């Protein structure tokens, strides 16, 4: 048996989650979420009002355009947390590989503000497994900062209220029905909604949908259909087109549907 095969990405998701002990940053005490049942309460917890703008940072090559500062609140996912971990940031976790890594190994820095898991019940076995892993963790353990599970799976009323408000805001304000695509899209949606709610300028980096080559911000990589598939590009295009119509200051420096609102000219 080749022991190294146990740590290949596919096997890692299952093997690592079972045998790896929790990092010392995890305590055996669940957090209560009864007071966090609206997006306004989420904005208040993350202290969004004190920042000048919100920035989405995905892992695509255009993320290298980012100039970090302390007056921006960064929303990151997957490996892009390594770009922003020296500045105030919120981690959006959805990808099943990074979910497993997060649950057992994540050690938040001083600048980490908290984490959001948005897992939608769309009758997908993948999403159900992800939900169960987060549920088993979040109902027994916690870290120093709050970790919000937003879902329409059976968890708690506050979580369901947050999920319903995300959905209704997307439909009412952006004329868009949520679709589960990938971590970057979840990050973009959540950050866009909170920027709209808090009336903050929005910047986007590294959300390239495969434009700019098969690579991430720091290395070459195989870019799969969840990122560069034509169906997913169409869905993302629909949301971005509607986002650009809003009376918001928006600067999308990504290679996919680059945009700068007139207020910033």
BAFI-3210 file (N, C-alpha, C; in Angstrom, 3 decimals, decimal comma, padded with zeros to 6 digits):
// residues 265
n [1|2|3|4|5|6|7|8|9|10|11|12|13|14|15|16|17|18|19|20|21|22|23|24|25|26|27|28|29|30|31|32|33|34|35|36|37|38|39|40|41|42|43|44|45|46|47|48|49|50|51|52|53|54|55|56|57|58|59|60|61|62|63|64|65|66|67|68|69|70|71|72|73|74|75|76|77|78|79|80|81|82|83|84|85|86|87|88|89|90|91|92|93|94|95|96|97|98|99|100|101|102|103|104|105|106|107|108|109|110|111|112|113|114|115|116|117|118|119|120|121|122|123|124|125|126|127|128|129|130|131|132|133|134|135|136|137|138|139|140|141|142|143|144|145|146|147|148|149|150|151|152|153|154|155|156|157|158|159|160|161|162|163|164|165|166|167|168|169|170|171|172|173|174|175|176|177|178|179|180|181|182|183|184|185|186|187|188|189|190|191|192|193|194|195|196|197|198|199|200|201|202|203|204|205|206|207|208|209|210|211|212|213|214|215|216|217|218|219|220|221|222|223|224|225|226|227|228|229|230|231|232|233|234|235|236|237|238|239|240|241|242|243|244|245|246|247|248|249|250|251|252|253|254|255|256|257|258|259|260|261|262|263|264|265]
n.u [000,840|000,548|001,445|001,479|-000,621|-002,807|-002,931|-003,583|-005,753|-008,501|-008,646|-007,755|-009,838|-011,536|-009,943|-008,217|-009,991|-011,011|-008,828|-007,239|-006,498|-008,240|-007,082|-005,330|-006,649|-009,299|-012,042|-013,922|-016,770|-019,867|-021,104|-023,627|-026,328|-028,616|-028,989|-028,237|-029,833|-030,366|-029,222|-028,362|-027,570|-025,384|-023,708|-023,265|-021,875|-019,485|-018,553|-018,782|-019,388|-017,220|-015,332|-013,956|-014,485|-015,501|-013,914|-013,776|-011,882|-010,783|-009,074|-007,924|-005,714|-005,819|-005,858|-003,410|-003,374|-004,236|-004,010|-003,220|-004,811|-005,547|-008,067|-009,979|-012,338|-011,834|-013,179|-012,647|-011,768|-011,080|-007,749|-007,143|-007,121|-004,537|-003,545|-004,680|-004,412|-003,050|-004,535|-007,765|-010,207|-012,768|-013,607|-014,927|-016,255|-016,683|-016,000|-015,374|-012,874|-011,335|-013,023|-012,738|-010,029|-010,241|-011,962|-010,477|-007,862|-007,586|-006,190|-006,971|-005,744|-004,843|-006,159|-008,299|-011,759|-013,926|-015,956|-017,939|-020,152|-021,999|-024,339|-026,358|-029,372|-029,836|-030,613|-028,290|-025,817|-023,209|-023,404|-024,989|-023,303|-021,281|-022,745|-023,375|-020,829|-020,084|-022,197|-021,853|-019,483|-020,019|-022,023|-020,833|-018,316|-016,070|-014,355|-012,220|-013,345|-016,596|-018,354|-020,428|-023,044|-024,956|-027,879|-030,421|-030,845|-031,916|-031,202|-031,069|-033,352|-032,333|-030,259|-031,724|-033,271|-031,320|-030,453|-032,835|-033,071|-030,795|-031,481|-033,896|-032,979|-031,219|-033,085|-034,949|-033,412|-031,391|-032,484|-032,072|-031,792|-030,530|-027,823|-025,866|-022,541|-019,596|-016,940|-015,883|-017,989|-019,987|-018,685|-018,540|-021,306|-022,208|-020,556|-021,294|-023,996|-023,807|-022,254|-024,037|-026,133|-024,831|-024,102|-021,569|-018,616|-017,654|-015,128|-013,565|-011,438|-009,469|-011,536|-011,896|-012,950|-011,584|-010,530|-007,597|-005,878|-004,899|-004,428|-003,658|-003,389|-000,813|000,368|000,514|-002,331|-004,852|-007,862|-011,109|-014,504|-016,291|-015,365|-014,620|-016,579|-019,031|-021,748|-021,738|-020,408|-022,341|-024,334|-022,971|-022,451|-025,022|-025,644|-023,587|-024,135|-026,580|-025,757|-024,073|-025,889|-026,824|-027,026|-024,305|-020,889|-018,659|-015,884|-014,563|-011,834|-011,212|-010,447|-012,668|-015,505|-014,707|-015,079|-015,913|-017,575|-019,276|-019,164|-016,657|-014,893]
n.v [-001,203|002,196|004,686|007,424|007,860|008,124|010,753|012,123|014,382|013,498|011,212|012,405|013,995|012,205|010,431|012,110|013,669|011,852|010,787|012,926|014,896|017,633|020,998|022,955|025,339|024,865|024,531|022,522|023,386|024,535|027,292|029,776|030,938|032,436|035,195|036,044|036,353|037,770|039,587|042,091|041,781|040,146|041,882|043,712|042,105|041,556|044,080|045,777|048,378|049,965|049,835|051,074|049,922|046,881|043,921|041,298|038,410|036,021|033,085|033,373|034,426|037,249|038,155|039,059|041,733|043,029|045,473|045,574|046,885|048,372|049,366|048,069|045,414|042,113|039,483|036,142|032,942|029,402|028,945|031,619|032,900|033,033|035,230|037,418|037,212|038,849|041,054|042,502|039,989|037,791|034,433|032,417|029,326|026,541|024,679|021,199|020,026|022,111|022,560|020,295|020,626|023,045|022,489|020,736|021,830|024,641|027,664|030,602|033,876|036,926|038,839|037,572|037,637|035,961|033,162|031,967|029,460|028,585|026,519|024,967|023,151|021,352|018,905|017,581|015,146|015,769|018,347|017,638|015,928|017,755|019,528|017,839|017,389|019,977|020,527|018,532|019,427|022,137|022,012|021,018|022,096|024,964|027,959|030,795|033,089|033,762|031,259|030,942|028,945|028,885|027,787|025,774|023,257|021,161|022,774|025,223|027,862|030,464|030,138|029,266|031,541|033,406|032,198|032,360|035,140|035,822|034,579|035,957|038,582|038,393|037,801|039,944|042,346|041,898|040,496|037,723|034,230|032,054|029,851|027,007|026,963|027,280|027,889|030,464|031,840|031,745|033,345|035,791|036,372|036,574|038,662|040,736|041,115|041,889|044,198|045,769|045,946|047,331|049,603|049,954|050,440|048,061|045,771|043,477|040,737|038,278|036,638|034,955|032,988|031,152|032,736|034,133|032,053|028,657|028,740|029,703|032,453|032,120|029,922|027,457|025,523|022,951|023,921|023,362|022,404|023,576|026,087|027,158|026,244|026,598|026,764|027,543|029,967|031,430|031,649|033,128|035,426|036,408|037,167|039,104|041,019|042,022|042,964|045,072|046,957|048,114|050,867|051,208|051,569|049,956|047,977|045,789|044,015|041,636|039,158|038,188|039,595|042,305|045,415|048,828|051,104|054,190|056,058|055,822|056,775]
n.w [000,000|-000,834|001,185|000,800|-000,898|000,694|001,329|-000,898|-002,622|-002,880|-001,151|001,156|002,070|003,332|004,922|006,458|007,952|009,734|011,257|012,108|014,916|016,594|016,261|018,734|018,979|019,031|021,151|023,450|023,442|022,572|020,578|021,116|019,093|019,116|019,170|016,725|014,134|011,892|008,990|009,634|012,302|011,870|010,437|012,492|014,347|012,961|012,822|010,585|009,973|010,743|008,774|005,669|003,215|001,516|000,440|-001,883|-002,127|-004,133|-005,433|-007,942|-010,704|-010,912|-008,346|-007,594|-008,076|-005,900|-003,355|-000,114|002,841|006,070|006,404|005,081|004,927|004,389|002,468|002,132|000,635|000,567|-000,487|-000,648|001,743|002,618|001,360|002,595|005,345|007,094|007,490|008,400|008,158|006,890|006,768|004,295|004,037|002,027|-000,026|-000,154|000,372|001,567|003,664|005,333|006,022|007,385|009,631|011,266|011,394|011,232|012,387|013,571|012,876|014,609|013,144|012,032|011,707|011,908|010,759|008,024|007,129|004,413|003,561|001,396|001,168|-001,462|-002,277|-002,770|-002,333|-001,686|-000,481|001,695|003,160|003,772|005,366|007,574|008,644|009,461|011,203|013,208|014,253|015,038|016,904|019,086|019,470|019,296|018,196|018,989|017,738|016,305|014,438|011,855|010,884|008,165|006,839|005,186|005,959|008,681|011,447|013,277|014,285|013,987|012,138|009,914|009,492|008,729|006,346|004,858|004,663|003,185|000,756|000,114|-000,116|-002,279|-004,282|-004,163|-004,234|-006,111|-008,134|-008,459|-008,221|-005,826|-006,550|-006,022|-006,631|-006,358|-003,936|-004,286|-005,500|-003,520|-001,646|-003,023|-003,267|-000,559|000,428|-001,316|-000,676|002,064|001,789|000,368|002,262|004,300|003,044|001,784|-000,246|-002,774|-003,648|-005,929|-006,363|-008,018|-008,792|-011,260|-012,916|-014,526|-016,519|-017,840|-017,734|-016,796|-013,782|-010,378|-008,070|-007,262|-008,464|-011,135|-012,164|-012,369|-013,637|-012,940|-014,037|-012,272|-011,995|-014,571|-016,287|-018,856|-018,216|-015,512|-015,750|-017,076|-015,122|-013,138|-014,611|-014,894|-012,252|-011,729|-013,703|-012,795|-010,299|-011,060|-011,816|-009,552|-007,206|-006,188|-005,144|-007,047|-007,796|-009,830|-010,195|-011,276|-013,832|-015,081|-016,351|-015,772|-014,087|-013,331|-011,416|-012,246|-010,238|-009,215|-011,056]
ca.u [000,000|001,284|000,927|001,295|-001,916|-003,802|-002,964|-004,058|-006,888|-009,744|-008,567|-007,522|-011,127|-012,126|-008,968|-007,704|-011,054|-011,221|-007,686|-006,558|-007,102|-008,492|-006,019|-005,499|-007,513|-010,681|-012,434|-015,104|-017,899|-020,583|-021,521|-025,061|-026,537|-029,978|-028,997|-027,755|-030,862|-030,575|-027,972|-027,939|-026,826|-024,092|-022,914|-022,863|-020,847|-018,235|-018,205|-018,587|-019,534|-015,953|-014,445|-014,292|-014,988|-015,452|-013,242|-013,829|-010,600|-010,726|-007,699|-007,498|-004,486|-005,986|-005,696|-002,112|-003,589|-004,731|-003,166|-003,832|-004,800|-006,225|-009,392|-010,835|-012,680|-011,656|-013,895|-011,787|-012,176|-010,029|-006,356|-006,941|-006,908|-003,103|-003,267|-005,245|-004,446|-002,427|-005,493|-009,072|-010,798|-013,791|-013,347|-016,115|-015,834|-017,707|-015,335|-015,286|-011,476|-010,957|-013,868|-012,077|-008,827|-010,630|-012,532|-009,469|-006,528|-007,530|-005,814|-007,202|-004,811|-005,456|-006,977|-009,463|-012,957|-014,896|-016,136|-019,313|-020,455|-023,333|-024,537|-027,753|-029,947|-030,336|-030,692|-026,961|-025,146|-022,016|-023,800|-025,481|-022,129|-020,643|-023,580|-023,231|-019,519|-020,123|-023,155|-021,229|-018,471|-020,500|-022,901|-020,006|-017,036|-016,009|-013,079|-012,271|-014,309|-017,817|-018,442|-021,859|-023,578|-026,185|-028,341|-031,832|-030,935|-032,487|-030,161|-031,716|-034,175|-031,499|-029,573|-032,719|-033,655|-030,236|-030,523|-034,007|-032,814|-029,866|-032,256|-034,860|-032,227|-030,779|-034,222|-035,578|-032,497|-030,500|-033,256|-031,260|-032,091|-029,266|-027,401|-024,616|-021,536|-018,296|-016,639|-015,703|-019,291|-020,589|-017,997|-018,988|-022,702|-022,321|-019,914|-022,105|-025,203|-023,457|-021,834|-025,275|-026,833|-024,069|-023,814|-020,117|-018,052|-017,284|-014,075|-013,486|-010,156|-009,216|-012,737|-011,569|-013,703|-010,706|-009,943|-006,230|-005,058|-005,098|-003,531|-004,117|-002,597|000,568|000,885|-000,294|-003,257|-005,958|-009,086|-012,201|-015,765|-016,982|-014,865|-014,635|-017,650|-019,853|-022,994|-021,481|-020,099|-023,614|-024,984|-022,218|-022,677|-026,345|-025,575|-022,744|-024,854|-027,559|-024,998|-023,552|-026,987|-027,153|-026,405|-023,199|-019,540|-018,154|-014,675|-014,209|-010,540|-011,027|-010,385|-014,002|-016,459|-014,085|-016,047|-015,694|-018,753|-018,988|-018,867|-015,234|-014,083]
ca.v [000,000|003,449|005,544|008,784|007,955|008,516|012,199|012,745|015,236|012,745|010,402|013,331|014,469|011,194|009,892|013,160|014,107|010,818|010,518|014,138|015,536|019,059|021,896|023,473|026,520|024,396|024,171|021,665|024,175|025,083|028,686|030,013|031,838|032,965|036,643|036,312|035,803|038,697|040,046|043,266|041,301|039,660|043,088|044,276|041,264|041,731|045,505|046,224|049,833|050,661|049,723|051,952|049,141|045,426|043,338|039,856|037,927|034,610|032,600|033,498|035,195|038,696|038,503|039,726|043,176|043,537|046,227|045,390|047,982|048,060|049,979|047,205|044,108|041,169|038,213|035,227|031,537|028,449|029,325|033,069|033,403|033,296|036,560|038,493|036,878|039,892|042,158|042,033|039,118|036,802|033,240|031,738|027,943|025,759|023,576|020,069|019,813|023,144|022,379|019,323|021,274|024,070|021,953|020,117|022,440|026,099|028,492|031,981|034,904|038,036|039,613|036,783|038,160|034,895|032,277|031,679|028,304|028,692|025,200|024,921|021,833|021,244|017,452|017,117|014,342|016,508|019,381|016,979|015,470|018,953|020,003|016,958|017,627|021,254|020,374|017,756|020,291|023,393|021,733|020,494|022,783|026,330|028,655|032,073|033,947|033,032|030,532|030,929|027,975|029,369|026,625|025,391|021,965|021,284|023,122|026,061|028,905|031,611|029,765|029,242|032,933|034,009|031,627|032,926|036,546|035,842|034,246|037,008|039,758|038,124|037,869|041,262|043,446|041,585|039,726|036,536|033,065|031,429|028,558|026,576|026,714|027,029|028,740|031,839|032,448|031,975|034,490|036,975|036,653|037,036|039,976|041,714|041,384|042,649|045,529|046,479|046,221|048,292|050,750|050,045|050,108|046,648|045,452|042,043|040,316|036,844|035,894|034,995|031,967|030,522|033,717|034,444|030,855|027,620|029,043|030,491|033,671|031,806|028,722|026,838|024,559|022,490|024,650|022,476|022,928|024,412|027,445|027,685|025,663|027,631|026,902|028,334|031,337|032,073|031,967|034,217|036,612|036,925|037,898|040,288|042,018|042,655|043,693|046,302|047,903|048,699|052,143|050,896|051,751|048,607|047,876|044,381|043,939|040,268|039,019|037,863|040,704|043,456|046,524|049,911|051,960|055,573|056,838|055,684|057,366]
ca.w [000,000|-000,908|002,249|000,310|-001,573|001,691|001,455|-002,118|-002,285|-002,712|000,061|002,260|002,555|004,201|005,869|007,336|008,854|010,750|012,128|012,588|016,094|016,444|016,678|020,092|018,950|019,157|022,514|023,478|023,915|021,432|020,664|020,960|017,971|019,164|018,946|015,368|013,255|010,782|008,385|010,408|013,469|011,358|010,167|013,781|014,962|012,231|012,912|009,205|009,906|010,988|007,616|004,548|002,077|001,576|-000,722|-002,111|-002,643|-004,510|-005,628|-009,330|-010,935|-010,732|-006,933|-007,432|-008,212|-004,617|-002,438|001,196|003,804|007,329|006,433|004,265|005,472|003,288|002,459|001,394|000,608|000,166|-000,254|-000,687|003,098|002,771|000,806|003,416|006,773|007,928|007,544|008,875|007,147|007,197|005,959|003,796|003,812|001,329|-000,718|000,782|000,751|002,531|004,836|006,195|006,553|008,351|010,861|012,124|011,445|011,129|013,526|013,166|013,316|015,340|012,208|011,626|012,373|012,060|009,605|007,604|006,292|003,808|002,949|000,971|000,899|-002,835|-002,511|-003,163|-001,321|-001,277|000,475|002,914|003,914|004,314|006,471|008,732|009,249|010,174|012,295|014,277|014,866|015,609|018,046|020,181|019,604|018,785|018,258|019,698|017,042|015,951|013,173|011,564|009,919|007,533|006,077|005,266|006,617|010,017|012,417|014,282|013,676|013,610|010,906|008,844|009,240|007,951|005,011|004,188|004,350|002,054|-000,427|-000,218|-000,554|-003,646|-005,195|-004,159|-004,551|-007,227|-009,108|-008,688|-007,390|-005,440|-007,082|-005,418|-007,676|-005,739|-002,779|-004,712|-005,758|-002,211|-001,047|-003,748|-002,932|000,827|000,544|-002,060|000,115|003,258|001,345|000,041|003,513|005,092|002,174|001,669|-001,557|-002,942|-004,597|-006,202|-006,925|-008,101|-009,181|-012,686|-013,652|-015,504|-017,429|-017,445|-017,755|-015,785|-012,677|-009,257|-007,890|-006,891|-009,113|-012,182|-011,576|-013,210|-013,304|-013,314|-014,565|-011,296|-012,161|-015,935|-017,095|-019,491|-017,474|-014,311|-016,176|-017,398|-013,846|-012,517|-015,444|-014,557|-010,977|-011,848|-014,510|-011,910|-009,292|-011,642|-011,969|-008,255|-006,870|-005,280|-005,672|-007,313|-008,608|-010,037|-010,871|-011,767|-015,289|-015,572|-016,267|-015,120|-014,049|-012,400|-011,466|-012,617|-009,029|-008,885|-012,122]
c.u [000,876|000,698|000,670|-000,047|-003,012|-003,966|-003,247|-005,398|-008,162|-009,739|-008,419|-008,837|-011,719|-011,161|-008,560|-008,756|-011,246|-010,070|-007,040|-007,241|-007,343|-007,272|-006,334|-006,383|-008,985|-010,954|-013,733|-016,246|-018,594|-020,927|-023,030|-025,269|-027,913|-030,046|-028,547|-028,715|-031,195|-029,224|-027,460|-027,133|-025,465|-023,169|-022,401|-021,755|-019,490|-017,767|-017,932|-018,619|-018,194|-014,991|-014,917|-014,892|-014,862|-014,788|-013,402|-012,494|-010,701|-009,291|-007,179|-006,305|-004,632|-005,905|-004,371|-002,240|-003,947|-003,652|-003,842|-003,774|-005,649|-007,652|-010,407|-011,097|-012,692|-012,468|-013,109|-012,334|-010,972|-008,646|-006,144|-006,818|-005,431|-002,698|-003,606|-005,096|-003,743|-003,336|-006,848|-009,786|-011,837|-013,590|-014,686|-015,698|-016,972|-017,112|-015,049|-013,856|-011,056|-011,818|-013,227|-010,823|-009,186|-011,047|-011,467|-008,222|-006,481|-007,167|-005,947|-006,132|-005,570|-006,422|-008,198|-010,674|-013,999|-015,076|-017,631|-019,314|-021,863|-023,555|-026,019|-028,195|-030,586|-030,409|-029,386|-026,339|-023,912|-022,360|-024,308|-024,311|-021,408|-021,427|-023,372|-021,893|-019,506|-021,052|-022,530|-020,156|-019,115|-021,449|-022,129|-018,765|-017,115|-014,570|-013,295|-013,287|-015,499|-017,747|-019,929|-022,181|-024,912|-026,676|-029,853|-031,971|-031,460|-031,385|-030,760|-032,431|-033,343|-030,790|-030,533|-033,174|-032,597|-030,251|-031,672|-033,767|-031,803|-030,620|-033,164|-034,152|-031,718|-031,919|-034,789|-034,652|-031,640|-031,186|-032,530|-031,670|-030,801|-029,057|-026,037|-023,625|-020,189|-018,057|-016,515|-017,026|-020,035|-019,987|-018,447|-020,411|-022,834|-021,739|-020,729|-023,340|-024,879|-022,959|-023,052|-026,008|-026,148|-023,704|-022,308|-019,678|-017,583|-016,189|-013,977|-012,152|-010,106|-010,414|-012,752|-012,309|-012,875|-010,086|-008,552|-005,343|-005,396|-004,097|-004,267|-003,214|-001,123|001,157|-000,029|-001,169|-004,261|-007,231|-010,271|-013,460|-016,490|-016,554|-015,058|-015,675|-018,570|-021,168|-022,825|-021,131|-021,381|-024,340|-024,300|-022,419|-024,012|-026,295|-024,765|-023,432|-025,869|-026,884|-024,545|-024,626|-027,336|-026,433|-025,352|-021,887|-018,908|-016,924|-014,282|-012,939|-010,249|-011,000|-011,751|-014,951|-015,925|-015,019|-015,611|-016,862|-018,351|-018,623|-017,389|-014,331|-013,562]
c.v [001,254|004,424|006,959|008,952|008,368|010,025|012,901|013,381|014,451|011,945|011,269|013,753|013,498|010,745|010,924|013,566|013,117|010,757|011,767|014,686|017,017|019,853|022,453|024,717|026,162|024,011|023,369|022,407|024,785|026,543|028,773|031,090|032,508|034,455|037,029|035,666|036,728|039,122|041,303|042,846|040,741|040,842|043,691|043,444|041,481|043,183|046,110|047,748|050,551|050,611|050,618|051,187|047,659|044,919|041,829|039,437|036,426|034,278|032,712|034,421|036,693|039,119|039,205|041,242|043,834|044,286|046,221|046,666|047,604|048,598|049,206|045,911|043,123|039,893|037,250|033,814|030,682|028,988|030,838|033,674|033,720|034,655|037,640|038,280|037,872|041,101|041,636|041,210|038,186|035,644|032,602|030,331|027,152|024,525|022,433|019,774|020,824|023,086|021,418|019,929|022,272|023,447|021,411|020,979|023,958|026,768|029,949|032,918|035,973|038,804|038,846|037,234|037,082|034,151|032,106|030,424|028,530|027,416|025,010|023,495|021,826|019,777|016,873|016,322|015,056|017,560|018,778|016,518|016,661|019,495|019,153|017,179|018,919|021,162|019,638|018,562|021,409|023,188|021,182|021,329|024,195|026,829|030,023|033,024|033,096|032,429|030,302|029,862|028,498|028,278|026,493|023,913|022,199|021,520|023,944|027,206|030,096|031,353|029,794|030,660|033,649|033,503|032,233|034,379|036,689|035,587|035,398|038,277|039,584|038,298|039,279|042,349|043,193|040,759|038,439|035,439|032,310|030,075|028,233|026,191|026,341|028,028|030,205|032,546|032,694|033,205|035,791|037,354|037,225|038,439|041,055|042,105|042,231|044,050|046,380|046,878|047,334|049,552|051,018|049,778|048,658|046,514|043,941|041,736|038,788|036,003|035,820|033,978|031,332|031,468|034,095|033,225|029,875|027,827|029,770|031,706|033,360|030,592|028,289|025,763|024,107|023,182|023,852|023,198|023,816|025,862|027,940|027,040|026,746|027,837|027,767|029,778|032,110|032,506|033,160|035,517|037,258|037,728|039,184|041,391|042,758|043,467|045,046|047,354|048,615|050,031|051,905|051,267|050,373|048,683|046,409|044,324|042,528|040,243|038,716|039,024|041,868|044,662|047,561|050,869|053,416|056,433|056,814|056,300|058,760]
c.w [000,000|000,107|001,772|-000,391|-000,604|001,778|000,133|-001,853|-002,012|-001,409|001,314|002,900|003,561|005,301|006,914|008,367|010,002|011,745|012,724|013,836|015,824|016,903|018,065|020,140|019,096|020,602|022,476|024,158|022,710|021,670|020,486|019,900|017,983|018,858|017,543|014,369|012,099|010,225|009,083|011,628|013,064|011,079|011,469|014,413|014,288|012,214|011,527|009,107|010,047|009,806|006,470|003,370|002,370|000,306|-000,726|-002,702|-002,867|-004,915|-007,052|-009,502|-010,720|-009,272|-006,676|-007,583|-006,882|-003,846|-001,071|002,030|005,010|007,390|005,596|005,012|004,315|003,516|001,568|001,459|000,231|000,493|-000,222|000,705|003,344|002,205|001,827|004,920|007,689|008,100|008,013|007,802|007,744|006,241|005,589|003,386|003,181|000,660|000,255|001,231|001,825|003,781|005,825|006,822|007,642|009,680|011,809|012,348|011,532|012,446|013,095|013,703|014,098|014,453|011,696|012,426|012,636|010,743|009,312|006,750|005,729|003,003|002,666|000,680|-000,487|-003,268|-003,042|-002,023|-000,800|-000,229|001,779|003,788|004,540|005,501|007,724|009,423|010,046|011,382|013,481|015,009|015,676|016,792|019,245|020,463|019,043|018,831|018,911|019,078|016,590|014,551|012,896|010,525|009,428|006,594|006,151|005,620|008,038|011,046|013,549|013,579|013,215|012,289|009,722|008,485|008,409|006,514|004,219|003,798|003,219|000,751|-000,857|-000,695|-001,976|-004,639|-005,301|-004,680|-005,790|-008,314|-009,488|-007,709|-007,114|-006,105|-006,482|-006,508|-007,060|-004,613|-003,161|-004,927|-004,451|-001,546|-001,692|-003,348|-001,526|000,977|-000,157|-001,264|001,331|002,916|001,010|001,319|004,303|004,310|002,090|000,224|-001,583|-003,978|-004,739|-006,889|-006,999|-008,471|-010,707|-013,534|-014,770|-016,506|-016,931|-017,317|-016,648|-014,646|-011,574|-009,126|-007,679|-007,597|-010,250|-011,566|-012,623|-012,746|-013,827|-013,763|-013,569|-011,398|-013,597|-016,840|-017,631|-018,755|-016,240|-014,657|-016,490|-016,131|-013,183|-013,292|-015,125|-013,261|-011,115|-012,653|-013,653|-010,812|-009,822|-011,849|-010,663|-008,049|-005,791|-005,954|-005,799|-008,201|-008,688|-010,860|-011,380|-013,286|-015,895|-015,288|-015,432|-015,185|-013,030|-012,508|-011,686|-011,401|-008,683|-009,944|-011,708]
res [x|x|x|x|x|x|x|x|x|x|x|x|x|x|x|x|x|x|x|x|x|x|x|x|x|x|x|x|x|x|x|x|x|x|x|x|x|x|x|x|x|x|x|x|x|x|x|x|x|x|x|x|x|x|x|x|x|x|x|x|x|x|x|x|x|x|x|x|x|x|x|x|x|x|x|x|x|x|x|x|x|x|x|x|x|x|x|x|x|x|x|x|x|x|x|x|x|x|x|x|x|x|x|x|x|x|x|x|x|x|x|x|x|x|x|x|x|x|x|x|x|x|x|x|x|x|x|x|x|x|x|x|x|x|x|x|x|x|x|x|x|x|x|x|x|x|x|x|x|x|x|x|x|x|x|x|x|x|x|x|x|x|x|x|x|x|x|x|x|x|x|x|x|x|x|x|x|x|x|x|x|x|x|x|x|x|x|x|x|x|x|x|x|x|x|x|x|x|x|x|x|x|x|x|x|x|x|x|x|x|x|x|x|x|x|x|x|x|x|x|x|x|x|x|x|x|x|x|x|x|x|x|x|x|x|x|x|x|x|x|x|x|x|x|x|x|x|x|x|x|x|x|x|x|x|x|x|x|x|x|x|x|x|x|x]
***
